[in-house]
Amino acid sequence: MKVELTLRKRWSGKFGAALMFEGDKKPLGMEQGSFNRLVLAGAGFDGKYQECTVGVDADKRRVIVAGLGKRGDFELERVRMAGAGVIKKALELRAGELGVFLPGGNEIKGRLVDFVRAVVEGMLLSCYRFTKYRQPKPDEAKPPETVYLVFSTEEESRLVLPIVDETQRRVDAVYFVRNLVNEPAANKAPMKMAELAKGLALPGRIDVRVMDRSTLQEMGMNGILAVGQGSHNPPCLVELVYTPKVKSKGTVVFVGKGVCFDSGGLSLKNAQQMENMKDDMAGAATVLGVFKYLQSVDLPYKVIGLTPLVENMIGGGAQKIGDVIRHYNGKTVEVANTDAEGRLILADALAYGAKFKPVLMINIATLTGACVVALGNECSGVMGRDKESVARLIDLGRVEGEYFWELPLFERYRAHMKSEVADMKNIGKPMNAGTIIGGLFLSEFVPEGVNWIHIDIAGTAFTTESRGYYPAGATGVPLRTMIALLHSRWG
């Protein structure tokens, strides 16, 4: 879908759309001319949140109206959801193009730029479909080819043009992540993922290095090697480096779990648990999505991405219960459960990432089923050492519509990982603080003094049913928050 800007007096299409606050007499941006005389379908519509209807204006134009709820409850996520509602109705109407009438700044207390970004995000993100492997359905409805943002003045259109371009860049990166996570595991083995990462290289700006099995052996990345040793497809570690044009103001490191398929290893999952395990590399996909976005922007600091890539499979060469791994930083781990494998590969990558002395290091992982039990499918777990950094991430996520809840790195639970034969085990007590244990385990591989945040997206990376602007499948969470965090640090 293409987004273009136009003036209200120039819009003559058959389909329009607008957003409306609950209790208002008219939709936003429709106070003049023929737009005053809008007859809505259904007498009960009054702009309630997530309500959507269709009306006809004086020019016989079909106009979709989506509710925002009460003005006192206004937030940008409601605008995104309304944008998604507009696209859903446009599909029903089979609108080939659509003009979205946007409010003047005074109607929304000067927040026009934020409003436009949110409505464009909601529309674009809800248009996503993963159709690579299926035949088109007969008479299948398609999203509008073009959406026109309709303004009343040239000044308003010029004001929002840069934000429309920026929003498109962010959405393109989300599409990239969604496509990668939705891809069947057979087509994204570790080295295939590494080849895709190489495609993100940009001379003088983004460098990509792939550490294969022999290199990992030389480096002592034994956690990555152990998890990957049961598969015919060898493991690897991808390192991406973004170098700014100006003198760097610091280094940010992103580490993403890349289990390209997770059978559970010898601690085998059942069939239902394995059904969506192609998504177990969503953390790595998010890191690659950050660099997809970085291809087209200038930021004043160095960004490093690390994606350990493995398949956790069964076989004669697979790691066994009771094996002991000596990780990159020298610490040893007794493998008490081969299905707690993500932390084993992240341990090496985190210890390696700390060598860059980052001002911030974030790891992103579909780490624990316990996080789904605790927080469900719309809220990610987050843990970290610096309360201010965690609070900033949570606040940014709320603005982006990606929600996080902080869990404690409760020191007394560290005893749950006690081992008689190694420095620690890779699991704690059954059915007992599993998400926190995962965070505590990872913290053992991040030196004190490093500002580190762990994000568990086990519940939020993938959805089995459509909701809002998330079609069924990969969501792209938490990429938009990671991009916002990068922009928030230095401007």
GUTI-832571 format. One line per field, with one value per residue (C-alpha): residue number from 1; residue in one letter; chain; x, y, z. Coordinates in nm, 4 decimals, padded with zeros to 6 digits. Example, Ala and Ser with C-alpha at 12.3 -4.5 7.8 and 13.67 -1.06 7.14 Angstrom:
BEGIN
n	c(1,2)
res	c(A,S)
chain	c(A,A)
X	c(01.2300,01.3670)
Y	c(-00.4500,-00.1060)
Z	c(00.7800,00.7140)
REM end
This chain:
BEGIN
n	c(1,2,3,4,5,6,7,8,9,10,11,12,13,14,15,16,17,18,19,20,21,22,23,24,25,26,27,28,29,30,31,32,33,34,35,36,37,38,39,40,41,42,43,44,45,46,47,48,49,50,51,52,53,54,55,56,57,58,59,60,61,62,63,64,65,66,67,68,69,70,71,72,73,74,75,76,77,78,79,80,81,82,83,84,85,86,87,88,89,90,91,92,93,94,95,96,97,98,99,100,101,102,103,104,105,106,107,108,109,110,111,112,113,114,115,116,117,118,119,120,121,122,123,124,125,126,127,128,129,130,131,132,133,134,135,136,137,138,139,140,141,142,143,144,145,146,147,148,149,150,151,152,153,154,155,156,157,158,159,160,161,162,163,164,165,166,167,168,169,170,171,172,173,174,175,176,177,178,179,180,181,182,183,184,185,186,187,188,189,190,191,192,193,194,195,196,197,198,199,200,201,202,203,204,205,206,207,208,209,210,211,212,213,214,215,216,217,218,219,220,221,222,223,224,225,226,227,228,229,230,231,232,233,234,235,236,237,238,239,240,241,242,243,244,245,246,247,248,249,250,251,252,253,254,255,256,257,258,259,260,261,262,263,264,265,266,267,268,269,270,271,272,273,274,275,276,277,278,279,280,281,282,283,284,285,286,287,288,289,290,291,292,293,294,295,296,297,298,299,300,301,302,303,304,305,306,307,308,309,310,311,312,313,314,315,316,317,318,319,320,321,322,323,324,325,326,327,328,329,330,331,332,333,334,335,336,337,338,339,340,341,342,343,344,345,346,347,348,349,350,351,352,353,354,355,356,357,358,359,360,361,362,363,364,365,366,367,368,369,370,371,372,373,374,375,376,377,378,379,380,381,382,383,384,385,386,387,388,389,390,391,392,393,394,395,396,397,398,399,400,401,402,403,404,405,406,407,408,409,410,411,412,413,414,415,416,417,418,419,420,421,422,423,424,425,426,427,428,429,430,431,432,433,434,435,436,437,438,439,440,441,442,443,444,445,446,447,448,449,450,451,452,453,454,455,456,457,458,459,460,461,462,463,464,465,466,467,468,469,470,471,472,473,474,475,476,477,478,479,480,481,482,483,484,485,486,487,488,489,490,491)
res	c(M,K,V,E,L,T,L,R,K,R,W,S,G,K,F,G,A,A,L,M,F,E,G,D,K,K,P,L,G,M,E,Q,G,S,F,N,R,L,V,L,A,G,A,G,F,D,G,K,Y,Q,E,C,T,V,G,V,D,A,D,K,R,R,V,I,V,A,G,L,G,K,R,G,D,F,E,L,E,R,V,R,M,A,G,A,G,V,I,K,K,A,L,E,L,R,A,G,E,L,G,V,F,L,P,G,G,N,E,I,K,G,R,L,V,D,F,V,R,A,V,V,E,G,M,L,L,S,C,Y,R,F,T,K,Y,R,Q,P,K,P,D,E,A,K,P,P,E,T,V,Y,L,V,F,S,T,E,E,E,S,R,L,V,L,P,I,V,D,E,T,Q,R,R,V,D,A,V,Y,F,V,R,N,L,V,N,E,P,A,A,N,K,A,P,M,K,M,A,E,L,A,K,G,L,A,L,P,G,R,I,D,V,R,V,M,D,R,S,T,L,Q,E,M,G,M,N,G,I,L,A,V,G,Q,G,S,H,N,P,P,C,L,V,E,L,V,Y,T,P,K,V,K,S,K,G,T,V,V,F,V,G,K,G,V,C,F,D,S,G,G,L,S,L,K,N,A,Q,Q,M,E,N,M,K,D,D,M,A,G,A,A,T,V,L,G,V,F,K,Y,L,Q,S,V,D,L,P,Y,K,V,I,G,L,T,P,L,V,E,N,M,I,G,G,G,A,Q,K,I,G,D,V,I,R,H,Y,N,G,K,T,V,E,V,A,N,T,D,A,E,G,R,L,I,L,A,D,A,L,A,Y,G,A,K,F,K,P,V,L,M,I,N,I,A,T,L,T,G,A,C,V,V,A,L,G,N,E,C,S,G,V,M,G,R,D,K,E,S,V,A,R,L,I,D,L,G,R,V,E,G,E,Y,F,W,E,L,P,L,F,E,R,Y,R,A,H,M,K,S,E,V,A,D,M,K,N,I,G,K,P,M,N,A,G,T,I,I,G,G,L,F,L,S,E,F,V,P,E,G,V,N,W,I,H,I,D,I,A,G,T,A,F,T,T,E,S,R,G,Y,Y,P,A,G,A,T,G,V,P,L,R,T,M,I,A,L,L,H,S,R,W,G)
chain	c(A,A,A,A,A,A,A,A,A,A,A,A,A,A,A,A,A,A,A,A,A,A,A,A,A,A,A,A,A,A,A,A,A,A,A,A,A,A,A,A,A,A,A,A,A,A,A,A,A,A,A,A,A,A,A,A,A,A,A,A,A,A,A,A,A,A,A,A,A,A,A,A,A,A,A,A,A,A,A,A,A,A,A,A,A,A,A,A,A,A,A,A,A,A,A,A,A,A,A,A,A,A,A,A,A,A,A,A,A,A,A,A,A,A,A,A,A,A,A,A,A,A,A,A,A,A,A,A,A,A,A,A,A,A,A,A,A,A,A,A,A,A,A,A,A,A,A,A,A,A,A,A,A,A,A,A,A,A,A,A,A,A,A,A,A,A,A,A,A,A,A,A,A,A,A,A,A,A,A,A,A,A,A,A,A,A,A,A,A,A,A,A,A,A,A,A,A,A,A,A,A,A,A,A,A,A,A,A,A,A,A,A,A,A,A,A,A,A,A,A,A,A,A,A,A,A,A,A,A,A,A,A,A,A,A,A,A,A,A,A,A,A,A,A,A,A,A,A,A,A,A,A,A,A,A,A,A,A,A,A,A,A,A,A,A,A,A,A,A,A,A,A,A,A,A,A,A,A,A,A,A,A,A,A,A,A,A,A,A,A,A,A,A,A,A,A,A,A,A,A,A,A,A,A,A,A,A,A,A,A,A,A,A,A,A,A,A,A,A,A,A,A,A,A,A,A,A,A,A,A,A,A,A,A,A,A,A,A,A,A,A,A,A,A,A,A,A,A,A,A,A,A,A,A,A,A,A,A,A,A,A,A,A,A,A,A,A,A,A,A,A,A,A,A,A,A,A,A,A,A,A,A,A,A,A,A,A,A,A,A,A,A,A,A,A,A,A,A,A,A,A,A,A,A,A,A,A,A,A,A,A,A,A,A,A,A,A,A,A,A,A,A,A,A,A,A,A,A,A,A,A,A,A,A,A,A,A,A,A,A,A,A,A,A,A,A,A,A,A,A,A,A,A,A,A,A,A,A,A,A,A,A,A,A,A,A,A,A,A,A,A,A,A,A,A,A,A,A,A,A,A,A,A,A,A,A,A,A,A,A,A)
X	c(00.0000,00.1281,00.0645,00.0363,-00.0617,-00.3301,-00.5471,-00.9106,-01.0385,-00.8541,-00.9931,-01.2609,-01.2332,-01.5257,-01.4096,-01.3082,-01.2353,-01.2156,-01.1752,-01.4175,-01.4131,-01.7016,-01.9764,-01.8519,-02.1085,-01.8774,-01.5701,-01.2335,-01.1310,-01.4824,-01.6108,-01.6327,-01.8376,-02.0094,-01.8432,-02.0887,-02.3693,-02.2611,-02.5238,-02.3867,-02.5122,-02.6486,-02.8034,-02.6133,-02.2652,-02.1208,-01.7426,-01.6836,-01.3339,-01.2948,-01.6355,-01.6392,-01.9166,-01.9735,-02.1654,-02.2477,-02.1682,-02.3352,-02.1198,-02.2361,-01.8891,-01.8682,-01.6962,-01.5593,-01.5718,-01.3688,-01.4191,-01.1434,-01.3415,-01.3548,-01.1199,-01.0075,-00.8841,-00.6948,-00.3678,-00.1826,-00.2538,-00.6229,-00.5364,-00.3421,-00.6337,-00.8737,-00.6455,-00.6599,-01.0396,-01.0470,-00.8474,-01.0740,-01.3780,-01.1957,-01.1379,-01.5089,-01.5899,-01.3131,-01.1882,-00.9010,-00.8015,-00.8969,-00.8794,-00.8295,-00.9479,-00.7122,-00.7792,-00.6285,-00.3777,-00.6248,-00.8688,-00.6178,-00.4282,-00.1362,-00.0501,-00.0963,00.2427,00.1955,-00.1618,-00.0595,00.2238,-00.0098,-00.2900,-00.0455,00.1199,-00.2143,-00.3196,00.0090,00.0732,-00.2778,-00.2267,00.0471,-00.0173,00.2200,00.1059,00.4346,00.3339,-00.0364,-00.2507,-00.4696,-00.8199,-01.1011,-01.2276,-00.9919,-01.0205,-00.7018,-00.6035,-00.6296,-00.3432,-00.3140,-00.4198,-00.4289,-00.3861,-00.6255,-00.5407,-00.7127,-00.3904,-00.0538,00.1191,-00.0199,00.0751,00.4321,00.4562,00.3733,00.5573,00.8826,00.6947,00.5102,00.8438,00.9876,00.6813,00.7140,01.0771,00.9743,00.6876,00.9132,01.1444,00.8500,00.7420,01.0976,01.0829,00.7365,00.8382,01.1463,00.9625,00.6736,00.9140,00.9096,01.2055,01.3233,01.4069,01.5887,01.8552,02.1361,02.3643,02.0700,01.9853,02.3481,02.3358,02.0264,02.2080,02.4921,02.2390,02.1992,02.5614,02.6151,02.9644,03.1034,02.7981,02.6993,02.9507,02.8447,03.0649,02.9619,03.1422,03.1052,03.1469,03.5285,03.5502,03.3113,03.5303,03.8376,03.6557,03.5138,03.1474,03.0557,02.6950,02.6130,02.8002,02.6332,02.2781,02.3467,02.5347,02.2239,02.1344,02.2720,02.2659,02.5687,02.5350,02.6874,02.7054,02.6319,02.7819,02.6493,02.8120,02.6574,02.9152,02.7859,02.9040,02.9974,03.2016,03.0170,02.8564,02.8565,02.7842,02.4514,02.4499,02.1450,02.1559,01.8783,01.8015,01.8116,01.6847,01.5710,01.3664,01.3243,01.2267,01.3317,01.6268,01.6305,01.3911,01.1496,00.8476,00.5123,00.3532,00.1376,00.4302,00.6342,00.3627,00.4884,00.8527,00.9620,00.9145,01.1912,01.4281,01.2084,01.4698,01.7334,01.4837,01.4228,01.7952,01.8171,01.5115,01.6973,01.9712,01.7159,01.5966,01.9511,02.0219,01.8257,01.8913,02.1777,02.2283,02.5208,02.6425,02.7668,02.5142,02.6226,02.3895,02.4669,02.2503,02.3560,02.1827,02.1158,01.8646,01.7806,01.7252,01.7406,01.9894,02.2897,02.5065,02.2658,02.3723,02.2568,02.1076,02.3933,02.6423,02.8568,02.9308,03.2175,03.0948,03.2819,03.3398,03.4703,03.1625,03.0332,02.6717,02.5157,02.2480,01.9505,01.7020,01.7888,01.4690,01.6135,01.8478,01.7963,01.9814,02.2760,02.3344,02.2600,02.5128,02.8025,02.6697,02.6125,02.9592,03.1040,02.8872,03.0059,03.3583,03.2420,03.1786,02.8278,02.6345,02.3361,02.3023,01.9586,01.8854,01.5566,01.4363,01.1379,01.2830,01.0248,00.6774,00.6436,00.6323,00.3228,00.1598,00.2447,00.1782,-00.0191,00.0188,00.0079,00.2709,00.6431,00.8486,01.1437,01.4246,01.7332,01.9904,01.9223,01.5719,01.5805,01.6634,01.3921,01.1381,01.2308,01.1825,00.8416,00.7304,00.8427,00.6689,00.3442,00.3633,00.4393,00.1590,00.4102,00.3615,00.6176,00.5984,00.9037,00.9839,01.2413,01.5893,01.5249,01.8666,01.7379,01.6138,01.9701,02.0046,01.7478,02.0167,02.2669,02.4583,02.6789,02.9013,02.9159,02.8873,02.5113,02.2311,02.0367,01.6974,01.5529,01.2772,00.9856,00.6885,00.8659,00.9587,01.0737,01.0937,01.2903,01.5268,01.5887,01.6816,01.9047,02.0834,02.1580,02.2808,02.5634,02.7149,02.6912,02.9668,02.8684,02.8666,02.7141,02.3704,02.1799,01.8110,01.6515,01.3219,01.1193,00.8865,00.7732,00.4092,00.4207,00.6341,00.3598,-00.0198,-00.2406,-00.5353,-00.5655,-00.6102,-00.6018,-00.3133,-00.1582,-00.2660,-00.2258,00.1403,00.4506,00.3876,00.7242,00.7214,00.9329,01.1048,00.9197,01.0142,01.3777,01.3803,01.2157,01.4746,01.7583,01.6096,01.5396,01.8937,02.0505,01.7719)
Y	c(00.0000,00.3432,00.6532,00.9944,01.3440,01.5605,01.8603,01.8185,02.0282,01.7994,01.4724,01.3286,00.9562,00.7260,00.6165,00.8247,00.7648,00.9664,00.9146,01.0358,01.0914,00.9520,01.2084,01.4472,01.5571,01.5135,01.3084,01.4812,01.6798,01.6923,02.0300,02.2030,02.1850,01.8648,01.6768,01.8412,01.6292,01.2768,01.0093,00.7149,00.3597,00.2465,00.5034,00.3656,00.4738,00.7567,00.7072,00.4450,00.2920,00.0130,00.0774,00.1334,00.2139,00.3434,00.6539,00.8503,01.2204,01.4859,01.3894,01.0243,00.9273,00.6199,00.7312,00.4897,00.6312,00.4674,00.5466,00.6725,00.6621,00.9502,01.2449,01.2030,00.8514,00.9544,00.7761,00.7006,00.3280,00.4099,00.5938,00.2890,00.0610,00.2988,00.2982,-00.0819,-00.0647,00.1625,-00.0908,-00.3765,-00.1859,-00.0857,-00.4552,-00.5220,-00.2349,-00.3437,00.0122,00.0407,00.3792,00.5657,00.9258,00.9648,01.3048,01.4227,01.6740,02.0152,02.0559,02.2492,01.9564,01.7318,01.9910,02.0315,01.6604,01.6383,01.4783,01.2077,01.1502,01.1052,00.8675,00.6519,00.6310,00.5503,00.2815,00.1245,00.1125,-00.0129,-00.2733,-00.4144,-00.4557,-00.7157,-01.0636,-01.3612,-01.5167,-01.6476,-02.0134,-02.0142,-01.9591,-01.6470,-01.7242,-01.6719,-01.3139,-01.2388,-00.8815,-00.6763,-00.3682,-00.0334,00.0231,00.3864,00.5764,00.9545,01.1614,01.4480,01.7867,02.1219,02.3268,02.3000,02.3863,02.0779,01.8485,01.9823,01.9385,01.5681,01.4622,01.3717,01.1692,00.9722,00.8789,00.7836,00.5755,00.3893,00.3037,00.1666,-00.0359,-00.1776,-00.3026,-00.4617,-00.6345,-00.7639,-00.9163,-01.0616,-01.2230,-01.3772,-01.5190,-01.6489,-01.8253,-02.2065,-02.3404,-02.5472,-02.2256,-02.0434,-02.2770,-02.0949,-02.0404,-01.9352,-01.6749,-01.5674,-01.5192,-01.3058,-01.0986,-01.0421,-00.8783,-00.6019,-00.4914,-00.1374,-00.0222,00.2240,00.1950,-00.1632,-00.4480,-00.8116,-01.0936,-01.4594,-01.6819,-02.0428,-02.3603,-02.3662,-02.0018,-02.0639,-02.3542,-02.1320,-01.8630,-02.1007,-02.0326,-02.3723,-02.2910,-02.2166,-02.5264,-02.7548,-02.6541,-02.6807,-03.0101,-03.2267,-03.0749,-03.1445,-02.7670,-02.6178,-02.3245,-01.9813,-01.6375,-01.3261,-00.9914,-00.6725,-00.3336,00.0026,00.2826,00.6404,00.9107,01.1340,01.0584,00.7953,00.9010,00.5447,00.1828,00.0017,-00.3783,-00.5848,-00.9621,-01.1776,-01.5424,-01.7306,-02.0843,-02.1428,-02.4402,-02.5777,-02.9414,-02.9244,-03.1538,-03.4719,-03.2939,-03.3263,-03.1004,-03.2535,-03.1933,-02.9021,-02.7261,-02.7593,-02.6253,-02.2657,-02.3226,-02.1635,-01.8419,-01.9245,-01.7007,-01.3902,-01.2251,-01.2631,-01.1430,-00.8315,-00.7557,-00.7972,-00.5717,-00.3008,-00.3126,-00.3155,00.0148,00.1448,00.1087,00.4266,00.6563,00.8431,00.8003,00.9385,00.6184,00.2707,-00.0151,-00.3791,-00.6723,-01.0292,-01.3222,-01.6729,-01.9063,-02.2765,-02.5560,-02.7448,-03.0945,-03.4568,-03.7083,-03.9147,-03.6070,-03.3991,-03.2700,-03.4810,-03.4220,-03.3851,-03.2438,-02.9561,-02.6561,-02.4138,-02.0836,-01.7962,-01.6187,-01.9352,-02.0142,-02.3709,-02.4845,-02.8235,-02.8973,-03.0143,-02.9605,-02.9351,-02.7367,-02.4474,-02.3904,-02.0250,-01.9078,-02.1326,-01.9600,-01.6135,-01.6683,-01.6804,-01.3877,-01.1678,-01.2352,-01.1494,-00.8377,-00.7037,-00.6789,-00.3749,-00.1806,-00.0718,00.2090,-00.0236,-00.3925,-00.5432,-00.9081,-01.0109,-01.3694,-01.6006,-01.7442,-01.8948,-02.0432,-01.9167,-01.5622,-01.6509,-01.7911,-01.4780,-01.2037,-01.3564,-01.2702,-00.8897,-00.8001,-00.8832,-00.9437,-00.7168,-00.7294,-00.5156,-00.3712,-00.0016,00.1009,00.4233,00.2420,-00.0189,00.2541,00.4395,00.1255,00.0603,00.4200,00.4125,00.0809,00.2240,00.5038,00.2495,00.0157,-00.2534,-00.3299,-00.4477,-00.5458,-00.5447,-00.8587,-00.8593,-01.0090,-01.1544,-01.2560,-01.5246,-01.7239,-01.7548,-02.0497,-02.2387,-02.2852,-02.4467,-02.7386,-02.9972,-03.0427,-02.6963,-02.3281,-02.3481,-02.5412,-02.4062,-02.4370,-02.3749,-02.5491,-02.6867,-02.4477,-02.1866,-01.8345,-01.9660,-01.6271,-01.4696,-01.7678,-01.7155,-01.3534,-01.4407,-01.7039,-01.4524,-01.1959,-01.4354,-01.3648,-00.9853,-00.8219,-00.5869,-00.2296,-00.3105,-00.1515,-00.4608,-00.5285,-00.8670,-00.8810,-01.2034,-01.2043,-01.5669,-01.4583,-01.1500,-01.2476,-01.4542,-01.4585,-01.7441,-01.5129,-01.1657,-00.8701,-00.5012,-00.4312,-00.7741,-01.0310,-01.3915,-01.4941,-01.2969,-00.9593,-00.7835,-00.7012,-00.5329,-00.3757,-00.0436,00.0107,-00.0715,00.1896,00.4443,00.3668,00.4329,00.7702,00.8596,00.8279,01.1190,01.3129)
Z	c(00.0000,-00.0943,00.1170,-00.0489,00.0648,-00.0913,-00.0071,00.0852,-00.2044,-00.4464,-00.3139,-00.5414,-00.4776,-00.4088,-00.0622,00.2364,00.6040,00.9236,01.2972,01.5607,01.9366,02.1368,02.1784,01.9068,01.6525,01.3549,01.2656,01.2883,00.9804,00.8360,00.9477,00.6098,00.2913,00.1956,00.4800,00.7200,00.5781,00.6596,00.7129,00.9122,00.8906,01.2225,01.4543,01.7530,01.6392,01.8461,01.8250,02.0921,02.0901,01.8324,01.6800,01.3055,01.0589,00.7060,00.6012,00.2870,00.2467,00.0320,-00.2677,-00.2460,-00.1217,00.1051,00.4261,00.6879,01.0406,01.3204,01.6877,01.9203,02.2433,02.4895,02.4500,02.8100,02.7308,02.4177,02.3419,02.0194,02.0377,01.9932,01.6727,01.5443,01.6252,01.4508,01.1460,01.1482,01.1708,00.8658,00.6609,00.7715,00.6466,00.3278,00.2574,00.2992,00.0609,-00.1799,-00.1962,-00.4440,-00.3048,00.0069,00.1250,00.5003,00.6221,00.8927,01.1696,01.2025,01.4851,01.7001,01.6990,01.8774,02.0816,01.8425,01.8156,01.4394,01.3651,01.6307,01.5147,01.1511,01.2360,01.4468,01.1917,00.9103,01.1258,01.2102,00.8469,00.7045,00.9736,00.9354,00.5577,00.6084,00.4699,00.4419,00.1143,-00.0223,-00.0223,-00.1053,-00.4109,-00.4093,-00.2908,-00.5429,-00.5299,-00.2384,-00.1099,-00.1175,00.0841,-00.0981,-00.3411,-00.2333,00.0767,00.0471,00.3612,00.3026,00.4597,00.4451,00.4098,00.2352,00.5622,00.7357,00.4481,00.4412,00.8178,00.8128,00.4960,00.6803,00.9420,00.6728,00.5145,00.8550,00.9409,00.6118,00.6977,01.0357,00.8927,00.6201,00.8957,01.0794,00.7576,00.7212,01.0720,01.0216,00.6926,00.8478,01.1498,00.9368,00.6994,00.7455,00.9416,00.6439,00.4616,00.7405,00.8755,01.0586,00.7606,00.5435,00.8054,00.8013,00.4227,00.4630,00.7255,00.4813,00.2522,00.5107,00.4670,00.3418,00.2409,00.4913,00.7133,00.8034,00.8225,00.8644,00.9920,01.0151,01.2662,01.1528,01.3575,01.3380,01.4451,01.7335,01.8461,01.8431,02.0429,02.3036,02.2150,02.3546,02.4436,02.0799,01.9683,02.2239,02.1357,01.7624,01.7648,01.7193,01.3830,01.0355,00.9851,01.1644,01.4054,01.3588,01.5173,01.3111,01.4097,01.2499,01.3104,01.2238,01.2132,01.2275,00.9883,01.2812,01.5929,01.7938,02.1213,02.2514,02.1626,02.1880,02.1601,02.0629,02.1155,01.9675,02.0332,01.7028,01.7506,01.3926,01.5053,01.8555,01.8978,02.2627,02.1953,02.4026,02.6436,02.3521,02.3161,02.2237,01.8830,01.9961,02.1647,01.8449,01.6165,01.6029,01.6938,01.3681,01.5705,01.8187,01.6240,01.6627,01.8841,01.6135,01.3521,01.5606,01.5708,01.1929,01.1660,01.3565,01.0923,00.8107,00.9534,01.0088,00.6368,00.5711,00.8707,01.0336,01.4076,01.6088,01.7722,01.6992,01.7013,01.7240,01.6609,01.7667,01.6591,01.7698,01.5224,01.5871,01.5413,01.8616,01.7285,01.8437,01.7035,01.7902,01.8241,02.0336,02.3733,02.6650,03.0069,03.2507,02.9985,03.1261,02.9034,02.9564,02.8118,02.6458,02.9793,03.1478,03.3580,03.3502,03.3178,03.3825,03.1235,03.3275,03.0436,02.6745,02.6120,02.8132,02.5207,02.4357,02.7447,02.6541,02.3203,02.4587,02.7372,02.4883,02.2842,02.5902,02.7287,02.3881,02.3519,02.6858,02.5369,02.3385,02.6626,02.5585,02.7203,02.6828,02.5964,02.5249,02.4610,02.3012,02.3243,02.3066,02.6243,02.8599,02.8435,03.1992,03.0613,02.8579,03.1716,03.3695,03.1146,02.8270,02.4603,02.4644,02.7228,02.7163,03.0290,03.0990,03.3544,03.3973,03.6319,03.5765,03.6849,03.4852,03.1602,03.2184,03.2982,02.9796,02.7716,02.9308,02.8708,02.5084,02.4563,02.5884,02.3292,02.0549,02.1607,02.2615,02.6299,02.8844,03.2502,03.4747,03.6712,03.9515,03.9297,04.2744,04.4070,04.6416,04.3414,04.2148,04.4535,04.2428,03.9768,04.2136,04.0643,04.2330,03.9280,03.7626,03.8441,03.7801,03.6104,03.3153,03.4904,03.8349,04.0283,03.8217,03.7874,03.9990,03.8756,03.5388,03.3667,03.6506,03.6580,03.2878,03.3516,03.6468,03.4387,03.1622,03.4137,03.5047,03.1636,03.1770,03.3856,03.6637,03.5421,03.2031,03.1605,03.0481,02.9769,02.9063,02.7126,02.7027,02.3993,02.4254,02.4313,02.2101,01.9081,01.7446,01.7504,01.6347,01.5676,01.4163,01.6492,01.5700,01.3333,01.3975,01.1353,01.2538,01.2618,01.3489,01.5139,01.4808,01.8547,01.9964,01.6940,01.6988,02.0628,01.9895,01.7126,01.9419,02.2091,01.9667,01.8770,02.2391,02.3644,02.1818,02.0203)
REM end
